[in-house]
Amino acid sequence: MPRPVVSVIIVNWNGERLLGGCLAALSAQRYRNFETIVVDNGSVDGSVKLLRDSYPGVAVIENGENRGFAAANNQAIAIAKGRYLALLNNDVEVGREWLSHFVAAAESSPPDVGMWACKILSWEDRATIDSVGGLLLSRCGIAKGRGRGAPDRGQYDREREVFIPSACAALYRRELFQDIGGFDEDFFAYCEDTDLGMRARLRGWKCLSVPDAVVFHHYSGTAGKYSPMKAFLVERNHLWVALKTFPLPMLLRLPPVTLWRCLLQAYGIATRQGAGGQYVREHSKASLIGLLLKAWLAAAKRAPRMIRKRRRIGGCKTVSDREQRRWFTRYGIGISELVLKV
């Protein structure tokens, strides 16, 4: 029986310094029946020349501007030939058996499993977890990698159902995109994989952890770990995730949850803990406050559009609100852990 074709999709934006390592590791895969598609979002650093000169077998989509992670992935998905679609950040280097383990798990999975999450370790410290088995979801709509920052002692090395994968390195069944559509391009970047995963779960799709499929991640190697752009997009987009997909009782509790998160962030900034504490090491507190207000205003501006999307999603979902609320217990992360740990 022939091995299924996998389409590996990489979105690149001024990532020449990382892209070569990503593609070199991919070319060394033991599993060979795959195509590689790179979508370049208007890079000016020589990325496209690197692709043309050194990787002639890679299909390249050149955008004249930065269209964002969501739109670029949708472009590649539209031309991909594979039964499975593997999304990969340009700041990731894959282990040699990454695709072998992913495909083996996918081929043996029940038909309602449409997503697979791998083991993502830190590139800088390969004994430290970036995430294993995808993302955990908070009650404010921000997701965080399972096990992030913990030493990898094999504590998550069991194939099991998990919530949703991180699109940093994930495998999807083609039929999933045919069922729910692609990434929401309004998000541009960040939280778009949470939104996609939530929509898939609401349609009854499941996700499995494949910890033997290993990659190494330069965390936020493209945008920067604590850049204003990333902070703005996360702060705006997580509100859209909640508005589009949360059960109504949880959505109504979002304002007090957000207030609690802001208070914890203020504490984290004062004590130099968490992402907020790290952010103000590089940027001013005033700029952070201004960024939050700007993000909330931007989220509110398109709230009517997100409500229309919510209605469409609600009309197609196959799981109950009660089951959805259980996800926040089964696959959830507390606000204090989300805010105060990097």
C-alpha positions as CSV (number, residue, x, y, z in Angstrom):
1,M,0.0,0.0,0.0
2,P,1.5,3.4,-1.0
3,R,2.5,5.8,1.7
4,P,0.2,8.9,1.8
5,V,1.5,12.2,0.5
6,V,2.1,14.9,3.2
7,S,2.2,18.5,2.3
8,V,4.6,20.4,4.6
9,I,3.7,24.1,4.7
10,I,6.2,26.8,6.0
11,V,5.3,30.5,6.2
12,N,8.4,32.7,6.1
13,W,8.9,36.4,6.8
14,N,12.5,37.7,6.8
15,G,13.6,34.4,8.3
16,E,16.6,33.6,6.2
17,R,18.8,33.1,9.2
18,L,16.5,30.3,10.4
19,L,15.0,29.0,7.1
20,G,18.1,27.1,6.0
21,G,18.2,25.1,9.1
22,C,14.5,24.3,9.0
23,L,14.7,23.1,5.4
24,A,17.9,21.2,5.9
25,A,16.4,19.2,8.8
26,L,13.3,18.6,6.7
27,S,15.2,17.3,3.8
28,A,16.8,14.7,6.1
29,Q,13.4,13.1,7.0
30,R,13.3,9.3,6.8
31,Y,9.8,9.6,5.5
32,R,10.1,10.7,1.9
33,N,6.6,11.0,0.4
34,F,6.1,14.6,1.1
35,E,6.1,18.0,-0.7
36,T,7.3,21.2,0.7
37,I,5.5,24.6,0.2
38,V,7.1,27.8,1.4
39,V,5.0,30.9,1.4
40,D,7.2,34.0,1.6
41,N,5.5,37.1,3.0
42,G,7.4,39.9,1.3
43,S,10.8,39.1,2.8
44,V,13.6,41.6,2.0
45,D,16.4,39.6,3.6
46,G,17.4,37.2,0.8
47,S,15.0,34.4,1.9
48,V,13.6,33.9,-1.6
49,K,17.1,33.8,-3.2
50,L,18.1,31.2,-0.7
51,L,15.0,29.1,-1.7
52,R,15.7,29.5,-5.4
53,D,19.4,28.8,-5.2
54,S,19.6,26.0,-2.6
55,Y,16.1,24.4,-2.6
56,P,14.9,24.1,-6.2
57,G,12.5,21.3,-5.2
58,V,10.6,23.5,-2.8
59,A,7.4,25.1,-4.1
60,V,7.5,28.8,-3.4
61,I,4.6,31.3,-3.2
62,E,5.9,34.8,-3.2
63,N,3.7,37.5,-1.7
64,G,4.6,41.1,-2.3
65,E,3.7,42.0,1.3
66,N,3.4,40.4,4.7
67,R,-0.1,38.9,4.5
68,G,0.2,37.2,7.9
69,F,0.5,33.6,9.1
70,A,-3.2,32.8,8.6
71,A,-3.6,34.0,5.0
72,A,-0.3,32.6,3.9
73,N,-1.2,29.1,5.3
74,N,-4.5,29.3,3.5
75,Q,-2.7,30.1,0.2
76,A,-0.6,26.9,0.6
77,I,-3.5,24.8,1.7
78,A,-5.3,25.7,-1.4
79,I,-2.6,24.2,-3.7
80,A,-1.4,21.4,-1.4
81,K,-1.7,17.8,-2.8
82,G,-1.3,15.8,0.4
83,R,-3.7,13.7,2.3
84,Y,-2.3,15.3,5.4
85,L,-1.1,18.8,5.9
86,A,1.9,19.5,8.2
87,L,2.3,23.1,9.3
88,L,5.8,24.1,10.4
89,N,7.2,27.4,11.6
90,N,10.4,28.6,9.9
91,D,12.0,28.8,13.3
92,V,11.7,25.0,13.9
93,E,14.1,22.1,13.2
94,V,12.5,18.7,13.0
95,G,13.8,15.4,14.2
96,R,14.6,12.8,11.5
97,E,11.6,10.7,12.4
98,W,9.1,13.5,12.8
99,L,7.0,12.7,9.7
100,S,7.4,9.0,10.1
101,H,5.8,9.1,13.6
102,F,3.1,11.6,12.6
103,V,2.0,9.6,9.6
104,A,2.0,6.3,11.5
105,A,-0.2,7.9,14.2
106,A,-2.5,9.4,11.6
107,E,-3.0,6.2,9.6
108,S,-3.9,4.3,12.7
109,S,-6.3,7.0,14.1
110,P,-10.1,6.8,14.1
111,P,-11.7,9.0,11.4
112,D,-12.9,11.6,13.9
113,V,-9.2,12.4,14.8
114,G,-8.2,15.3,12.5
115,M,-5.3,16.9,14.4
116,W,-2.0,15.6,15.8
117,A,0.3,17.4,18.1
118,C,4.0,16.6,18.5
119,K,6.7,17.2,21.1
120,I,8.2,20.6,20.7
121,L,11.4,21.2,22.7
122,S,13.4,24.4,23.1
123,W,16.1,24.7,20.4
124,E,18.4,26.5,22.9
125,D,17.9,23.9,25.7
126,R,16.8,20.6,24.2
127,A,15.9,19.2,27.6
128,T,13.3,21.9,28.1
129,I,9.7,21.6,26.9
130,D,8.1,24.2,24.6
131,S,5.0,22.2,24.5
132,V,4.1,18.5,24.4
133,G,0.8,17.5,23.0
134,G,-0.4,20.9,22.0
135,L,-2.1,23.7,23.8
136,L,-4.0,24.3,27.1
137,L,-6.8,26.8,27.0
138,S,-7.5,29.5,29.6
139,R,-10.8,31.1,30.4
140,C,-9.8,34.3,28.7
141,G,-9.1,32.6,25.3
142,I,-5.3,32.6,25.5
143,A,-3.7,29.2,25.0
144,K,-0.3,28.0,26.3
145,G,1.9,25.0,25.5
146,R,1.3,21.9,27.6
147,G,4.3,21.5,29.9
148,R,5.9,24.8,28.8
149,G,9.2,25.5,30.5
150,A,9.4,22.2,32.4
151,P,12.3,19.8,32.0
152,D,11.5,16.9,29.6
153,R,11.6,13.8,31.7
154,G,9.2,11.8,29.6
155,Q,6.3,12.8,31.8
156,Y,4.1,13.5,28.7
157,D,5.4,10.6,26.6
158,R,2.1,8.8,26.1
159,E,-0.1,9.0,23.1
160,R,-3.5,10.3,24.3
161,E,-6.2,12.6,23.3
162,V,-5.2,16.3,23.9
163,F,-7.0,19.5,23.2
164,I,-5.6,21.1,20.1
165,P,-2.2,21.4,18.5
166,S,0.1,24.3,18.2
167,A,0.5,25.3,14.5
168,C,4.2,25.8,15.2
169,A,4.5,22.1,14.3
170,A,1.3,20.2,13.7
171,L,-0.4,17.7,11.4
172,Y,-4.0,18.0,10.1
173,R,-6.3,15.8,8.0
174,R,-7.2,17.5,4.7
175,E,-10.9,16.8,5.4
176,L,-10.8,18.9,8.5
177,F,-10.1,22.1,6.4
178,Q,-12.8,21.0,3.9
179,D,-15.2,20.8,6.8
180,I,-14.5,24.0,8.8
181,G,-12.6,26.2,6.3
182,G,-9.2,27.6,6.8
183,F,-7.5,30.0,9.2
184,D,-9.4,33.2,10.0
185,E,-7.4,35.8,8.1
186,D,-8.7,38.6,10.3
187,F,-6.4,37.3,13.0
188,F,-3.3,37.9,10.8
189,A,-1.0,36.0,13.3
190,Y,-1.2,34.6,16.8
191,C,-4.2,32.7,18.3
192,E,-5.2,31.7,14.8
193,D,-4.4,28.1,15.6
194,T,-6.4,28.3,18.8
195,D,-9.4,29.6,16.8
196,L,-9.0,26.9,14.2
197,G,-8.7,24.2,16.8
198,M,-11.7,25.4,18.7
199,R,-13.8,25.5,15.5
200,A,-12.6,21.9,14.7
201,R,-13.5,20.7,18.2
202,L,-16.9,22.3,18.0
203,R,-17.5,20.2,14.8
204,G,-16.5,17.0,16.6
205,W,-12.9,16.6,15.4
206,K,-10.4,15.3,18.0
207,C,-6.6,15.7,18.5
208,L,-4.0,13.2,19.6
209,S,-0.6,13.7,21.1
210,V,2.3,12.0,19.2
211,P,5.3,12.6,21.5
212,D,7.7,10.5,19.4
213,A,7.4,13.1,16.7
214,V,10.0,15.7,18.0
215,V,10.9,19.2,16.8
216,F,13.2,21.9,18.2
217,H,11.8,25.5,18.4
218,H,13.5,28.9,18.4
219,Y,10.7,30.4,20.4
220,S,9.2,33.4,18.6
221,G,12.3,33.4,16.3
222,T,10.6,35.5,13.7
223,A,8.6,38.2,15.6
224,G,10.6,38.2,18.8
225,K,9.6,36.8,22.2
226,Y,8.3,40.1,23.6
227,S,7.8,42.4,20.7
228,P,5.0,45.0,20.6
229,M,3.6,43.5,17.5
230,K,3.2,40.1,19.1
231,A,1.7,41.5,22.3
232,F,-0.8,43.6,20.3
233,L,-1.9,40.6,18.2
234,V,-2.3,38.2,21.1
235,E,-4.2,40.8,23.2
236,R,-6.6,41.5,20.3
237,N,-7.0,38.0,18.9
238,H,-7.7,36.1,22.2
239,L,-10.8,38.3,22.6
240,W,-11.9,37.2,19.2
241,V,-11.4,33.5,20.0
242,A,-13.7,34.0,23.0
243,L,-16.2,36.0,21.1
244,K,-16.4,33.5,18.3
245,T,-16.3,30.2,20.2
246,F,-17.0,30.4,23.9
247,P,-20.3,29.2,25.4
248,L,-22.5,32.2,26.3
249,P,-22.2,31.8,30.1
250,M,-18.3,31.8,29.8
251,L,-18.4,34.7,27.4
252,L,-20.4,36.8,29.9
253,R,-17.8,36.1,32.5
254,L,-15.0,37.3,30.3
255,P,-14.9,40.9,31.7
256,P,-14.2,39.9,35.3
257,V,-11.7,37.2,34.1
258,T,-9.9,39.9,32.0
259,L,-9.8,42.2,35.0
260,W,-8.3,39.4,37.1
261,R,-5.7,38.7,34.4
262,C,-4.8,42.4,34.2
263,L,-4.3,42.6,38.0
264,L,-2.1,39.6,37.9
265,Q,-0.2,41.1,35.0
266,A,0.4,44.3,37.0
267,Y,1.7,42.1,39.9
268,G,3.9,40.2,37.4
269,I,5.3,43.5,36.0
270,A,6.0,44.8,39.5
271,T,7.8,41.5,40.5
272,R,9.3,40.9,37.0
273,Q,7.4,37.6,36.5
274,G,5.7,36.2,33.4
275,A,5.5,37.7,30.0
276,G,4.5,41.1,31.3
277,G,7.6,41.2,33.5
278,Q,9.8,40.3,30.6
279,Y,8.1,42.8,28.3
280,V,8.8,45.8,30.5
281,R,12.5,44.8,30.6
282,E,12.7,45.8,26.9
283,H,9.8,48.3,26.7
284,S,8.2,50.9,29.0
285,K,5.1,50.2,31.2
286,A,3.4,53.2,29.5
287,S,3.8,51.6,26.1
288,L,2.3,48.4,27.4
289,I,-0.8,50.1,28.8
290,G,-1.2,52.0,25.5
291,L,-0.8,48.7,23.5
292,L,-3.5,47.0,25.6
293,L,-5.9,49.9,25.1
294,K,-5.1,49.9,21.3
295,A,-5.7,46.1,21.1
296,W,-9.0,46.2,23.0
297,L,-10.2,49.0,20.7
298,A,-9.2,47.1,17.6
299,A,-11.0,44.0,19.0
300,A,-14.2,46.0,19.7
301,K,-14.1,47.6,16.2
302,R,-14.5,44.2,14.6
303,A,-16.7,42.7,17.3
304,P,-19.9,42.8,15.1
305,R,-18.0,40.8,12.4
306,M,-16.9,38.2,14.9
307,I,-20.5,37.9,16.2
308,R,-21.6,37.1,12.7
309,K,-19.0,34.4,12.5
310,R,-20.1,33.1,15.9
311,R,-23.6,32.6,14.6
312,R,-22.3,30.6,11.7
313,I,-20.1,28.5,13.9
314,G,-22.9,27.9,16.4
315,G,-25.2,26.8,13.6
316,C,-22.8,24.1,12.6
317,K,-21.4,22.8,15.9
318,T,-22.0,19.2,16.9
319,V,-21.0,19.3,20.6
320,S,-23.0,20.8,23.5
321,D,-22.2,23.8,25.5
322,R,-21.9,21.5,28.5
323,E,-19.2,19.4,26.8
324,Q,-17.4,22.5,25.7
325,R,-17.3,23.8,29.3
326,R,-15.7,20.5,30.3
327,W,-12.8,21.3,28.0
328,F,-11.7,24.1,30.3
329,T,-11.4,21.7,33.1
330,R,-9.9,18.8,31.2
331,Y,-7.6,20.8,29.0
332,G,-7.5,24.1,30.9
333,I,-4.8,26.3,32.4
334,G,-5.4,28.7,35.3
335,I,-5.0,32.5,34.8
336,S,-2.3,32.8,37.4
337,E,-0.2,30.1,35.7
338,L,-0.8,31.7,32.3
339,V,0.2,35.1,33.4
340,L,3.0,34.6,35.9
341,K,5.0,31.9,34.2
342,V,7.0,32.6,31.0
